[in-house]
Amino acid sequence: MKPILSKQELLDSTSFCVIVPTYNNHKTLKKVLDSILDFTQNIIIVNDGSTDETSEILKQYSQFTQIHHPKNLGKGRALLNGFRKAIELNFEYAITIDSDGQHFASDIPGFISAIQEEPNSLLIGSRNMTQENVPKKSSFGNKFSNFWFKFETGIELQDTQSGFRLYPLKLIPKRFYTNKFEFEIEVIVRSAWKGIVVKNIPIQVLYDPAERVSHFRPFRDFTRISILNTVLVTNALLYIKPRDFFRRAKKKGFKKFFLEDILESNDSNFTKSASIALGIFIGISPFWGFQTILLFTFAALFRLNKVIAFLSSNVSFPPFIPLVIYGSLKTGSLFITSDAPLILDSSATLDDIQKNAAQYIVGSLILASVLALSAGLISYLLLNAFSSKNKTNIK
């Protein structure tokens, strides 16, 4: 049984600092810094090119580590420079807290307590977005971000935009695409891809319209976030999800993985057979270059088994591609006539296929539909038979 630590013993037991990025928040900065002092002296302040009285206020806190940017570089750059300094000073964790007064430093012990329970996690403070004075754009933006984070990582969180966080400094990625607000999305997605546990812990929040200053520019920043999510989704579909699939299969053993994760998964037989049908359809359809993206998108949309769908889509695996093209052209020739002769032997060239593009596209869609429906029906019957046999054996 672990001994019960006092609040101060708990704080002293963990190597952490608090990073405060700030930009033109002179109304609330002093109050935020003073509140942190109740819990730690290990404070790193990053003044991101403020043009108000911030520099004058910070002269009162010369005992703390300070980083001053000559011009505004963005919150992401401020955090990254804070992380580098924290690592330089040999801290293991960094808690980030916004300087706009919305966070309560009294929640710091909650982060430390949570990291004691699950070391090396990345913790995000979860705010109550339904309380009074929460801007509607903040609530919508959070729901939007939560959706894409789950799509990109498979992890469901209640709050992905809170700036009150605890980072495991030596584990998070070292290089990033972004420097501004969207950095806080990128860092948690790419940390999750590295296998770092990303989770929420409850925190308090205060939205005071009289004092709080937001530097979020709706159109410009939302556009940047959308572009980032496009990059992350593409990366997830083309690399991360296939990578994780093969890692799980290799770790468990392909035979055991097939039996447990596919045949004996919790999905219904209809869902499994529909997943097979989706994989076959996408694999044969003429969507070369977009098959993986379409596959995982539709599998997520219709709540199908992504593993089964991905395996089934390998009907278009390189050795089978000539057969798929041959079958598509042959099927298309039954419905569409072309002035160019249809060449289906080994002498066929890419130019020959281009001349019969309409036959190929129509034929591949028809062939994909027929084979997908057939494979789905056959697999549904086989899975039902397999399930009935298992129940009989159990009895």
Buried (B, 14 or more C-beta within 10 A) or exposed (E): EEEEBEEEEBBEEBEBBBBBBBBBBBBBBBEBBEBBEEBBEBBBBBBBBBEBEBEEBBEEBEEBBBBEBEEBBBBBBBBBBBBBBBBEBEBBBBBBBBBBBBBBBEBBBBBBBBBEEEEEBBBBBBBEBEEEEBBEEBEEBBBBBBEBBBBBBBBEBBBBBBBBBBBBBEBBEEEBEBBBBBBBBBBBBBBBBEEBBBEBBEBBBBBEEEBBBEBBEEEEBBEBBEEBBEEBBEBBBBEBBBEBBEEEBEEBEEEEBBEEBBEEBEBEBEBBBBBBBBBBBBBBBBBEEBBBBBBBBBBBEEEBBBBBBBBBBEBBEEEBEEEBBBBBBBBBBEEBEBEEEBBBEEEBEEEBBEBBBEBBBBBBBBBBBBBBEEBBEEBBEEBEEBBEEEEEEEE
